[in-house]
């Protein structure tokens, strides 16, 4: 299933609105990690796929792991589903800001996103973290699923098992990921 | 000694939950730190395991019992095997 321009536009547009905003239309809001955990139970009953739910958990929990106290406007995690595409997004500080704490030499959002997906590093160093996105990318590649991830201008896509990094002219305020199965 | 992971839940995903599980196990389940018995971590009955939860549980477990062998069994669930692989455990 290819990633249509309509889906990209529908999922990205809300997260491209300059802050502050006070509402995200068309998305389910998980205000806290506990609410998200309860939804993961529902996801598992719906899809019965351990790897998919593990990826949802890793990507969704990043919103709470890295943005508590750092939301741009709306707090929490936002979710939408269209057919076999699942979208998770937040209005947090974004990958570049998070990693800049430990890697101040990062020059761009694109470099930050590439680092997040390819190196075991976390904005919460010295805590030993930084496996979640690598795990998610590895599973998505092995299952021949698709990923579009953007934070700021940095983009990571996975299609047909190949991971690619790009920069966009349109900013995402926070992070957004959509997974196609 | 065998640790039945399913007793901590069937969907094991977040870091806070993994950290709490280890602290609870340390208080009520785990043997003394100077035990010489092998520790078996049994994943039977677990529906979903994610690296965040596993890192918060298995990493301190390995540090706590650094001198004895820790064996993982019933790891056939694909989320369990993929998680253990990326963490380099078991």
Interface residues (C-beta under 8 A of the other chain):
Chain A: X33 X37 X40 X41 X44 X50 X51 X53 X54 X57 X58 X61 X64 X65 X128 X129 X131 X132 X134 X135 X138 X139 X142
Chain B: X11 X13 X14 X15 X16 X17 X47 X48 X49 X50 X51 X52 X55 X59 X77 X78 X79 X80 X82 X83 X86 X87
